Amino acid sequence: MEANREQADRCLDIARKALAAGDRDKAKRFAMKSDRLFPSDNAKATIALVEHSKPAANGTGGASPSPSPSP
């Protein structure tokens, strides 16, 4: 179980960095993986933070496709 906890901690670090970079999809994916590997309050709090955070203004995170240029 200790190996799962260490891996879960690594996933949470990746999730937090992705959230800081504006990649909400990646952040949620890694936070949820962390919670599956080793359920914790930190993982649940990170998932809630991702779900309640606003999308980045520049459209990163895969939430919406970038507009195509008009001919």
C-alpha positions as a Markdown table, in Angstrom:
| # | Residue | x | y | z |
|---|---|---|---|---|
| 1 | Met | 0.0 | 0.0 | 0.0 |
| 2 | Glu | 2.9 | 2.4 | 0.6 |
| 3 | Ala | 3.8 | 2.3 | -3.1 |
| 4 | Asn | 0.3 | 3.3 | -4.0 |
| 5 | Arg | 0.5 | 6.2 | -1.5 |
| 6 | Glu | 3.7 | 7.5 | -3.1 |
| 7 | Gln | 2.3 | 7.2 | -6.6 |
| 8 | Ala | -0.9 | 8.9 | -5.4 |
| 9 | Asp | 1.2 | 11.8 | -4.1 |
| 10 | Arg | 3.0 | 12.1 | -7.4 |
| 11 | Cys | -0.3 | 12.2 | -9.3 |
| 12 | Leu | -1.5 | 15.0 | -7.0 |
| 13 | Asp | 1.6 | 17.0 | -7.7 |
| 14 | Ile | 1.0 | 16.5 | -11.4 |
| 15 | Ala | -2.6 | 17.5 | -11.0 |
| 16 | Arg | -1.7 | 20.7 | -9.1 |
| 17 | Lys | 0.9 | 21.7 | -11.6 |
| 18 | Ala | -1.6 | 21.1 | -14.5 |
| 19 | Leu | -4.2 | 23.2 | -12.7 |
| 20 | Ala | -1.7 | 26.0 | -12.2 |
| 21 | Ala | -0.9 | 25.8 | -15.9 |
| 22 | Gly | -4.7 | 26.0 | -16.8 |
| 23 | Asp | -5.0 | 22.4 | -18.0 |
| 24 | Arg | -8.2 | 21.5 | -16.1 |
| 25 | Asp | -8.7 | 18.2 | -17.9 |
| 26 | Lys | -5.3 | 16.9 | -17.0 |
| 27 | Ala | -5.6 | 18.2 | -13.5 |
| 28 | Lys | -8.9 | 16.3 | -12.9 |
| 29 | Arg | -7.6 | 13.1 | -14.5 |
| 30 | Phe | -4.6 | 13.0 | -12.3 |
| 31 | Ala | -6.5 | 14.0 | -9.1 |
| 32 | Met | -9.0 | 11.3 | -9.7 |
| 33 | Lys | -6.2 | 8.8 | -10.4 |
| 34 | Ser | -4.6 | 9.8 | -7.1 |
| 35 | Asp | -7.9 | 9.2 | -5.3 |
| 36 | Arg | -8.2 | 5.7 | -6.9 |
| 37 | Leu | -4.7 | 4.7 | -5.9 |
| 38 | Phe | -4.9 | 6.0 | -2.3 |
| 39 | Pro | -8.1 | 7.8 | -1.2 |
| 40 | Ser | -7.4 | 10.9 | 0.7 |
| 41 | Asp | -8.9 | 14.2 | 1.7 |
| 42 | Asn | -6.2 | 16.0 | -0.3 |
| 43 | Ala | -7.2 | 14.2 | -3.5 |
| 44 | Lys | -10.9 | 14.9 | -2.9 |
| 45 | Ala | -10.1 | 18.6 | -2.2 |
| 46 | Thr | -8.1 | 18.8 | -5.4 |
| 47 | Ile | -10.9 | 17.2 | -7.4 |
| 48 | Ala | -13.3 | 19.7 | -5.9 |
| 49 | Leu | -11.0 | 22.6 | -6.7 |
| 50 | Val | -10.6 | 21.5 | -10.3 |
| 51 | Glu | -14.4 | 21.1 | -10.7 |
| 52 | His | -15.1 | 24.6 | -9.3 |
| 53 | Ser | -12.3 | 26.4 | -11.0 |
| 54 | Lys | -13.0 | 28.6 | -13.9 |
| 55 | Pro | -11.7 | 27.7 | -17.4 |
| 56 | Ala | -8.7 | 29.6 | -18.5 |
| 57 | Ala | -9.4 | 32.7 | -20.7 |
| 58 | Asn | -7.0 | 31.4 | -23.4 |
| 59 | Gly | -9.1 | 28.2 | -23.9 |
| 60 | Thr | -6.4 | 25.8 | -22.6 |
| 61 | Gly | -7.5 | 22.6 | -21.0 |
| 62 | Gly | -9.4 | 21.1 | -23.9 |
| 63 | Ala | -12.8 | 22.5 | -22.8 |
| 64 | Ser | -13.5 | 24.1 | -26.1 |
| 65 | Pro | -12.0 | 23.9 | -29.5 |
| 66 | Ser | -10.2 | 26.9 | -30.9 |
| 67 | Pro | -12.1 | 28.8 | -33.5 |
| 68 | Ser | -11.1 | 28.1 | -37.1 |
| 69 | Pro | -10.1 | 31.1 | -39.2 |
| 70 | Ser | -12.7 | 32.3 | -41.7 |
| 71 | Pro | -11.7 | 32.3 | -45.4 |
